[in-house]
C-alpha cells in the first residue's frame, strides 16, 4: 500500500480513506506508548482509554463520539 495518494488513481475519496486509515493506525500505535496522547484523544471526544491498538485505530477512523472537553 502506498502511503501517498496517486494522482492517476482519479478517486480522491479513496485517497482520503486510505490516508485516514494510515493515520489512524499510526496514531493508535503512538497512543499505546503515550499516556499524554491518550489524554488528548479523550479530551477531543475519542473514548480510547483502556482500548487495544486495533480498537483505538477503529475509534479514530470515526468522528468523535463525545463532545470535546476544554
LINRA-V453141 format. One record per residue. N is the residue number from 0. RES is the residue in one letter. NEAR is the number of other C-alpha atoms within 8 Angstrom. Layout:
# LINRA-V453141
N RES NEAR
N RES NEAR
This chain:
# LINRA-V453141
0 X 2
1 X 4
2 X 7
3 X 6
4 X 9
5 X 7
6 X 5
7 X 4
8 X 7
9 X 6
10 X 6
11 X 7
12 X 6
13 X 7
14 X 11
15 X 9
16 X 8
17 X 9
18 X 11
19 X 9
20 X 10
21 X 9
22 X 8
23 X 13
24 X 11
25 X 8
26 X 9
27 X 13
28 X 9
29 X 9
30 X 11
31 X 10
32 X 6
33 X 8
34 X 8
35 X 6
36 X 9
37 X 12
38 X 9
39 X 8
40 X 11
41 X 11
42 X 10
43 X 11
44 X 12
45 X 12
46 X 9
47 X 11
48 X 7
49 X 4
50 X 7
51 X 7
52 X 11
53 X 8
54 X 9
55 X 12
56 X 13
57 X 9
58 X 10
59 X 11
60 X 9
61 X 6
62 X 5
63 X 9
64 X 7
65 X 8
66 X 7
67 X 7
68 X 6
69 X 3
